[in-house]
Amino acid sequence: MSGFDADWLARREPFDAKARDGALAAGFAQSLRPAPGGVRRIIDLAAGTGSNFRALAPRLGGDQEWLLVDHDPRLREAQAGTIAHWAARAGWTCQVVGDALEVRAGAARWCARAHAFDLAGSLDALDLSRFDGVTTAAFLDLVSADWLDRLVDQLAGAGRPLLAVLTVDGRRDWSPPMAADRPLQRAFQSHQGGDKGFGPALGGEATASLERRLVARGFAVATAPSDWRIDAADRDFLSQMVREASAVACEAEPLASAAFARWRAGREAQIQTGRLALTVGHRDLLALPP
């Protein structure tokens, strides 16, 4: 799978931060059971530049050790700089200690270690039992049903909680609506269901599919919406979303390219006059082992 670039991840992070469900994050924090006075150990799958670490470390509290797993060397290389910048803005100290980055937030010590690993292969080598909890963000819509089976097997065998956030659920609500929204969305979803390196992608069905598998294995599962709400003031991001939607739809259905180009032109005009808004549906999921 070709990775996302760090610039795109940085642009989406403020929308992710607003969308994340706080109650599920709090439930995940409460589920972590390190030894008294011990360090919470978390593994983050498809970590990118470390957005889950930045969002969750302050919520979890206490000392923490994170393993940030990603196959893309560009994103792993970006982790240290992105985390250091985030820590500096918060007034915390940050330094390299061995092969990890250590953030000191008051009395708490948070260590983040980059780990190169191809998640398309066997997950056995990750040994989830070494960690107190598992997280992932904006990833599971890219994987297949078979891949989810393997993940659930690992979670059940290790008996560990999972917090999977910002998984797309297939909804894109453009306001005001246009006649071409529906055919463009069908083309977009067709492209989304292609193989992203893990087999046929589940796209908007991923959270529901994962929930069924986890419940069948005895996990207690809760989900909540974590929608992006992009309003007219966010012109640059709206423009990027319009360009992406049009390009992907044209790739999926080349014969409809002219109609999709007209849709794009109409949407770009609405952006310039401050009349366009967009909601992108996502869901967060918390799974607690039996």
C-alpha positions in Angstrom: 0.0 0.0 0.0 1.3 3.4 -0.9 1.2 5.7 2.2 -0.5 9.0 2.7 1.8 12.0 2.7 2.6 13.8 5.9 1.1 17.1 4.6 -2.3 15.5 4.1 -2.2 14.0 7.6 -1.3 17.4 9.1 -4.2 19.1 7.2 -6.7 16.6 8.5 -5.5 16.4 12.1 -7.5 19.4 13.4 -10.7 17.9 11.9 -9.9 14.6 13.4 -9.3 16.2 16.8 -12.7 17.8 16.8 -14.4 14.6 15.6 -13.0 12.1 18.0 -15.5 10.7 20.6 -14.3 11.7 24.1 -16.4 9.1 25.9 -14.9 6.1 24.0 -11.4 7.5 24.5 -12.1 7.8 28.3 -13.4 4.2 28.3 -10.2 3.0 26.6 -8.1 4.9 29.3 -10.1 3.2 32.1 -9.6 -0.3 30.5 -5.8 -0.2 30.6 -4.5 -2.3 33.5 -0.8 -1.9 34.0 0.8 -3.0 37.3 0.4 -0.6 40.2 2.6 2.4 39.4 3.5 0.8 36.1 3.8 2.2 32.6 0.9 2.0 30.2 2.0 0.3 27.0 0.1 1.0 23.8 0.6 -0.2 20.2 -0.7 2.0 17.5 -1.3 0.3 14.1 -0.8 2.4 10.9 0.4 5.2 13.2 1.4 7.7 10.4 3.0 10.7 12.1 1.7 9.7 15.5 -1.7 11.4 15.7 -3.2 8.9 18.1 -0.2 9.3 20.4 -0.7 13.1 20.4 -4.5 12.9 20.9 -4.5 10.1 23.5 -1.4 10.5 25.7 -2.7 13.5 27.6 -6.0 11.6 28.2 -4.5 8.4 29.4 -2.3 10.1 32.0 0.7 8.7 33.9 3.8 7.1 32.3 3.3 5.6 28.8 5.3 3.7 26.2 3.9 3.7 22.6 5.0 1.6 19.7 4.1 3.5 16.5 3.8 0.9 13.8 3.9 2.0 10.2 5.3 0.6 6.9 5.9 4.0 5.2 9.5 5.3 6.0 8.5 8.9 5.2 5.8 8.9 7.8 8.1 7.2 10.4 10.8 9.8 9.7 8.2 12.6 10.2 7.0 11.3 13.6 9.9 12.8 15.6 9.6 16.3 14.2 5.8 16.3 14.4 5.7 15.1 18.0 8.5 17.5 19.1 6.6 20.4 17.6 3.4 19.4 19.3 5.2 19.0 22.7 6.9 22.4 22.3 3.5 24.1 21.6 2.2 22.5 24.8 5.2 23.7 26.9 6.5 20.1 27.4 10.1 19.0 27.0 11.0 16.5 24.3 14.2 14.6 23.7 15.6 11.5 22.0 16.4 8.7 24.5 17.9 5.7 22.8 15.7 4.8 19.9 12.6 6.5 21.3 11.3 10.1 21.6 10.6 11.0 25.2 8.0 13.7 26.1 8.0 15.0 29.7 4.6 16.5 30.5 4.8 17.5 34.2 5.6 14.4 36.2 4.5 12.1 33.3 6.9 10.5 30.9 5.6 9.5 27.5 7.9 7.5 25.2 7.1 7.0 21.5 9.1 4.5 19.4 8.8 4.2 15.6 8.5 0.6 14.4 8.8 -0.4 10.7 6.2 -3.2 10.0 4.1 -4.2 7.0 0.6 -4.7 8.4 -0.4 -6.5 5.2 1.7 -9.5 6.3 1.3 -11.7 9.4 0.4 -9.9 12.6 1.8 -12.6 14.8 5.2 -10.9 15.2 3.6 -7.9 16.8 2.6 -10.0 19.9 -0.3 -7.8 21.2 0.0 -9.5 24.6 3.0 -7.3 25.3 0.8 -4.2 25.4 -2.0 -3.0 27.6 -4.1 -1.7 24.7 -4.3 -1.4 20.9 -5.2 1.7 18.9 -5.6 2.7 15.3 -6.9 5.7 13.4 -8.3 6.3 9.9 -7.1 2.9 8.8 -9.7 0.1 9.0 -11.7 1.2 6.0 -8.7 0.3 3.9 -8.5 -3.4 5.0 -10.4 -6.5 3.9 -12.7 -8.8 5.8 -10.0 -11.4 5.9 -7.6 -8.9 7.5 -10.2 -8.1 10.1 -10.4 -11.8 10.9 -6.7 -11.9 11.6 -6.8 -8.8 13.8 -9.7 -10.1 15.9 -7.9 -13.4 16.3 -4.9 -11.5 17.7 -7.0 -9.3 20.0 -8.9 -12.3 21.3 -5.8 -14.3 21.9 -4.1 -11.4 23.7 -7.2 -10.3 25.6 -6.5 -6.6 24.9 -8.8 -3.6 24.4 -9.0 -1.8 21.0 -9.8 1.8 20.3 -10.3 2.2 16.5 -11.2 5.8 15.6 -12.1 7.8 12.5 -13.0 4.9 10.3 -15.1 6.3 7.3 -18.7 5.0 7.2 -19.5 6.0 3.6 -21.5 9.2 4.2 -20.5 12.4 2.4 -23.2 15.1 2.8 -22.6 18.1 0.6 -24.6 21.2 1.4 -26.2 22.5 -0.7 -27.0 19.3 -2.6 -26.4 18.9 -6.3 -27.9 16.4 -8.7 -24.5 14.8 -9.4 -23.7 14.1 -5.7 -25.3 10.6 -5.8 -23.5 9.3 -9.0 -20.2 10.8 -7.8 -20.6 9.2 -4.4 -21.3 5.8 -6.0 -18.1 6.1 -8.1 -16.2 7.3 -5.1 -17.3 4.3 -3.0 -16.5 1.9 -5.9 -13.0 3.2 -5.9 -12.9 3.0 -2.1 -13.7 -0.7 -2.2 -10.6 -1.5 -4.3 -7.5 -3.4 -3.0 -5.4 -1.0 -0.9 -2.8 -3.7 -0.2 -4.9 -5.8 2.2 -7.4 -7.4 -0.2 -10.8 -5.8 -1.2 -11.3 -2.9 1.1 -14.3 -2.7 3.3 -14.7 1.0 3.1 -17.8 2.3 4.9 -18.7 -1.2 6.1 -15.5 -1.6 8.2 -16.8 -0.6 11.6 -19.9 -2.6 11.4 -18.0 -5.6 10.1 -15.4 -5.3 12.9 -18.1 -4.9 15.5 -19.8 -8.2 14.5 -16.6 -10.1 14.6 -15.6 -8.7 18.0 -19.1 -9.4 19.6 -18.9 -13.0 18.3 -15.7 -13.4 20.3 -17.2 -12.0 23.5 -16.0 -8.4 23.4 -18.1 -5.6 24.7 -18.3 -3.1 21.8 -19.4 0.5 21.7 -19.4 2.8 18.7 -20.1 6.5 18.2 -20.1 8.9 15.3 -16.9 11.0 14.8 -17.9 13.0 11.7 -15.8 15.7 10.1 -17.8 18.9 9.8 -16.1 21.2 7.3 -17.8 24.6 7.0 -17.6 27.4 4.5 -14.7 29.1 6.4 -12.4 26.1 5.7 -12.0 27.0 2.0 -8.6 25.3 1.4 -9.7 22.0 2.9 -13.0 22.1 1.1 -11.1 22.7 -2.2 -8.9 19.7 -1.4 -11.9 17.5 -0.7 -13.7 18.6 -3.9 -10.6 17.9 -6.0 -10.1 14.5 -4.4 -13.7 13.4 -4.8 -13.7 14.4 -8.5 -10.4 12.8 -9.3 -11.3 9.5 -7.6 -14.7 9.4 -9.2 -13.2 10.1 -12.7 -10.7 7.3 -12.1 -13.5 4.9 -11.1 -15.9 5.9 -13.9 -14.0 7.5 -16.8 -17.1 7.7 -19.0 -18.7 10.1 -16.5 -15.7 12.4 -16.3 -17.4 15.3 -18.0 -20.3 15.2 -15.6 -17.9 15.0 -12.6 -15.8 17.9 -14.0 -19.0 20.1 -14.1 -19.8 19.0 -10.5 -16.3 20.1 -9.5 -16.7 23.5 -11.2 -20.0 24.1 -9.5 -18.6 23.1 -6.1 -15.5 25.3 -6.5 -17.8 28.3 -7.3 -19.7 27.6 -4.1 -16.5 27.6 -2.2 -15.5 31.0 -3.5 -18.9 32.5 -2.5 -18.8 30.8 0.9 -21.9 28.6 0.3 -20.4 25.1 0.6 -20.2 22.8 3.6 -19.4 19.1 3.9 -19.9 16.4 6.5 -17.8 13.3 6.2 -19.1 10.4 8.2 -16.7 8.4 10.5 -17.2 6.1 13.4 -15.1 5.4 16.5 -15.1 1.9 18.1 -14.1 0.7 21.6 -13.9 -3.0 22.2 -13.2 -4.4 25.7 -12.2 -8.1 26.0 -14.3 -10.6 27.9 
